[in-house]
Amino acid sequence: MESLMSNGQDIPLSRPDITALEIDHVVQTLKSGRLSIGPMQEQFEALVAARADTRYAVAVSSGTCGLHLGLLALGIKPGDEVITTPFSFVASSNAILYVGAKPVFVDINPRTLNLDPSQVEAAITPRTKAVLGVEAFGNPSHMIELANLCQKHEIPLIEDSCEGFGGTHRGRPIGSFGRLGVFAFYPNKQITCGEGGMIVTDDERIANLCRSMRNQGRPVDPIDPAEPAWQAPGSWLMHERLGYNYRLSEIHAALGVAQCKRLDEILELRNGVASKYMSRLMGMPDIILPTVDPETTMSWFVFVVRLSSEFTAENRDRILAGMRRHEVGVSNYFPPIHLQPFYMRQFGYSDGDFPITESVAQRTIALPFHTRLREREIDLVCQTLEVMIQREKFTIDRAS
Ligand SMILES: *Cc1c(COP(=O)(O)O)cnc(C)c1O
């Protein structure tokens, strides 16, 4: 997520939408004197649970922490295998490594860019203890099939919904398909806390385990001795299990509450930008646009187009560089996880292991995408893209 704020770029790749409401919530929290474990966390959890239509929501300090606790709560341990996608942000697979389990990659569907359920089923073995599915770029396609498949094989589905907060599929909210779902609130996500995450589930046992583990393994709802209501000596310094400090501060939660209150407005603005890109780029011959299932209400995370198959990774990278030279923030979401230096070294993966993922990843271009993007800027982005593609085609033609 290198060029997130795109330091000084005229048209940045991403930009959080912060208004007076967010500033007011944060200032009020600072004035309240209560900076951790308080009413903002509780409110934020209630708002996210309502949106995801789950009984419980547990706030944590990042999406990555949420995935870690989710896997721990499901009892995933060293020696276990978890089936997941190589076409994602690295955190979805890293979390599996945190608990000592092995990520088993399965290639994606080239249209939806998500795990292909039939390939997942073929990869299930007695060592498979969970499936970790990702809604790539916010697209929930196949998540219900994956959930049904997991149910049939009696293994849990972990839904990495870090890119899909607010979207729905067949009338059901993203985050509600798995045994648990995880949202993230980094500044380039639909809504942000600065840093933050949330685990959502209908399972009380999982919710309580996550609450305890995010707070140093304390019993659920321990009493902080600094609070006047302190009555139960010992509970604050009692640690029932191995825990972590994955708490979300009240300051971060206050930001999250304000953003949640504005979620519909934010999603509508993002939807408007996506529609404008769609209609503007529809006729362009060298570009593959994102496909959205008719039964899906997208919560757009990023707007990623793909070049057609005559283009190589080198062509794509020169187009990205050309756009950046013209002050347009772009990115190559996502280089395949199995081809990250650490994964190649540690697990011996190489080029060609997951051909669909690789072929897609070589040709992606994430365009500037945020709520404030104006029509003129969208036009400029599309024109720049068009020129860079034409220039690249000219060099391809000349070389052949
Ligand atoms: C953003 C993201 C995460 C991690 O979220 P953080 O809050 O940055 O830790 C995990 N998985 C996916 C697919 C993401 O896009």
The ligand as an SDF file (V2000), in Angstrom:
LIG
                    3D

 15 15  0  0  0  0  0  0  0  0999 V2000
   -6.2940   -4.3460    4.5410 C   0  0  0  0  0  0  0  0  0  0  0  0
   -6.3230   -5.8250    4.5260 C   0  0  0  0  0  0  0  0  0  0  0  0
   -5.9360   -6.5860    5.6450 C   0  0  0  0  0  0  0  0  0  0  0  0
   -5.2450   -6.0200    6.8480 C   0  0  0  0  0  0  0  0  0  0  0  0
   -5.8000   -4.9950    7.4790 O   0  0  0  0  0  0  0  0  0  0  0  0
   -4.9020   -4.0410    8.4160 P   0  0  0  0  0  0  0  0  0  0  0  0
   -5.9030   -3.2930    9.1870 O   0  0  0  0  0  0  0  0  0  0  0  0
   -4.0730   -3.1920    7.5220 O   0  0  0  0  0  0  0  0  0  0  0  0
   -4.0740   -4.9130    9.2950 O   0  0  0  0  0  0  0  0  0  0  0  0
   -6.0980   -7.9490    5.5980 C   0  0  0  0  0  0  0  0  0  0  0  0
   -6.5830   -8.5650    4.5120 N   0  0  0  0  0  0  0  0  0  0  0  0
   -6.9270   -7.8800    3.4050 C   0  0  0  0  0  0  0  0  0  0  0  0
   -7.4430   -8.6310    2.2380 C   0  0  0  0  0  0  0  0  0  0  0  0
   -6.7940   -6.4840    3.3730 C   0  0  0  0  0  0  0  0  0  0  0  0
   -7.0890   -5.8120    2.2610 O   0  0  0  0  0  0  0  0  0  0  0  0
  1  2  1  0
  2  3  1  0
  2 14  2  0
  3  4  1  0
  3 10  2  0
  4  5  1  0
  5  6  1  0
  6  7  2  0
  6  8  1  0
  6  9  1  0
 10 11  1  0
 11 12  2  0
 12 13  1  0
 12 14  1  0
 14 15  1  0
M  END
$$$$
